[in-house]
């Protein structure tokens, strides 16, 4: 379980439970930015819908 709160324009994430979901999200957003923030039309997804890749990924 987690919580995302905003106070005076600053966001705070509180994570709980076994999986560190927000850490994983930040990791992937940073990788996306490092690759030049490719447009959505450059993404492909696997048939199971759980993996998204883009050129240079």
CNS distance restraints for C-alpha pairs under 8 A (distance, minus, plus):
assign (resid   1 and name CA) (resid  15 and name CA) 6.39 0.50 0.50
assign (resid   1 and name CA) (resid  16 and name CA) 4.88 0.50 0.50
assign (resid   1 and name CA) (resid  17 and name CA) 5.78 0.50 0.50
assign (resid   2 and name CA) (resid  13 and name CA) 7.20 0.50 0.50
assign (resid   2 and name CA) (resid  14 and name CA) 5.30 0.50 0.50
assign (resid   2 and name CA) (resid  15 and name CA) 4.39 0.50 0.50
assign (resid   2 and name CA) (resid  16 and name CA) 5.37 0.50 0.50
assign (resid   2 and name CA) (resid  17 and name CA) 7.99 0.50 0.50
assign (resid   3 and name CA) (resid  13 and name CA) 5.76 0.50 0.50
assign (resid   3 and name CA) (resid  14 and name CA) 5.08 0.50 0.50
assign (resid   3 and name CA) (resid  15 and name CA) 6.65 0.50 0.50
assign (resid   4 and name CA) (resid  11 and name CA) 6.93 0.50 0.50
assign (resid   4 and name CA) (resid  12 and name CA) 5.74 0.50 0.50
assign (resid   4 and name CA) (resid  13 and name CA) 4.60 0.50 0.50
assign (resid   4 and name CA) (resid  14 and name CA) 6.43 0.50 0.50
assign (resid   5 and name CA) (resid  11 and name CA) 5.68 0.50 0.50
assign (resid   5 and name CA) (resid  12 and name CA) 5.35 0.50 0.50
assign (resid   5 and name CA) (resid  13 and name CA) 6.61 0.50 0.50
assign (resid   6 and name CA) (resid  10 and name CA) 5.53 0.50 0.50
assign (resid   6 and name CA) (resid  11 and name CA) 4.46 0.50 0.50
assign (resid   6 and name CA) (resid  12 and name CA) 6.36 0.50 0.50
assign (resid   7 and name CA) (resid  11 and name CA) 6.51 0.50 0.50
assign (resid  13 and name CA) (resid  22 and name CA) 7.63 0.50 0.50
assign (resid  15 and name CA) (resid  20 and name CA) 6.62 0.50 0.50
assign (resid  15 and name CA) (resid  21 and name CA) 7.64 0.50 0.50
assign (resid  15 and name CA) (resid  22 and name CA) 7.16 0.50 0.50
assign (resid  16 and name CA) (resid  20 and name CA) 7.44 0.50 0.50
assign (resid  20 and name CA) (resid  24 and name CA) 6.61 0.50 0.50
assign (resid  21 and name CA) (resid  25 and name CA) 6.31 0.50 0.50
assign (resid  22 and name CA) (resid  26 and name CA) 6.16 0.50 0.50
assign (resid  23 and name CA) (resid  27 and name CA) 6.19 0.50 0.50
assign (resid  24 and name CA) (resid  28 and name CA) 6.34 0.50 0.50
assign (resid  25 and name CA) (resid  29 and name CA) 6.14 0.50 0.50
assign (resid  26 and name CA) (resid  30 and name CA) 6.03 0.50 0.50
assign (resid  27 and name CA) (resid  31 and name CA) 6.33 0.50 0.50
assign (resid  28 and name CA) (resid  32 and name CA) 6.13 0.50 0.50
assign (resid  29 and name CA) (resid  33 and name CA) 6.22 0.50 0.50
assign (resid  30 and name CA) (resid  34 and name CA) 6.12 0.50 0.50
assign (resid  31 and name CA) (resid  35 and name CA) 6.34 0.50 0.50
assign (resid  32 and name CA) (resid  36 and name CA) 6.73 0.50 0.50
assign (resid  32 and name CA) (resid  37 and name CA) 5.17 0.50 0.50
assign (resid  32 and name CA) (resid  38 and name CA) 7.09 0.50 0.50
assign (resid  33 and name CA) (resid  37 and name CA) 4.55 0.50 0.50
assign (resid  33 and name CA) (resid  38 and name CA) 7.98 0.50 0.50
assign (resid  35 and name CA) (resid  56 and name CA) 6.88 0.50 0.50
assign (resid  35 and name CA) (resid  57 and name CA) 7.47 0.50 0.50
assign (resid  38 and name CA) (resid  42 and name CA) 6.43 0.50 0.50
assign (resid  38 and name CA) (resid  43 and name CA) 7.88 0.50 0.50
assign (resid  38 and name CA) (resid  54 and name CA) 7.56 0.50 0.50
assign (resid  39 and name CA) (resid  43 and name CA) 7.47 0.50 0.50
assign (resid  42 and name CA) (resid  54 and name CA) 5.88 0.50 0.50
assign (resid  42 and name CA) (resid  55 and name CA) 7.05 0.50 0.50
assign (resid  43 and name CA) (resid  52 and name CA) 6.67 0.50 0.50
assign (resid  43 and name CA) (resid  53 and name CA) 5.80 0.50 0.50
assign (resid  43 and name CA) (resid  54 and name CA) 4.68 0.50 0.50
assign (resid  43 and name CA) (resid  55 and name CA) 7.64 0.50 0.50
assign (resid  44 and name CA) (resid  52 and name CA) 5.90 0.50 0.50
assign (resid  44 and name CA) (resid  53 and name CA) 5.65 0.50 0.50
assign (resid  44 and name CA) (resid  54 and name CA) 6.29 0.50 0.50
assign (resid  45 and name CA) (resid  49 and name CA) 5.86 0.50 0.50
assign (resid  45 and name CA) (resid  50 and name CA) 7.52 0.50 0.50
assign (resid  45 and name CA) (resid  51 and name CA) 5.85 0.50 0.50
assign (resid  45 and name CA) (resid  52 and name CA) 4.63 0.50 0.50
assign (resid  45 and name CA) (resid  53 and name CA) 6.47 0.50 0.50
assign (resid  46 and name CA) (resid  50 and name CA) 6.87 0.50 0.50
assign (resid  46 and name CA) (resid  51 and name CA) 5.74 0.50 0.50
assign (resid  46 and name CA) (resid  52 and name CA) 6.77 0.50 0.50
assign (resid  53 and name CA) (resid  57 and name CA) 6.05 0.50 0.50
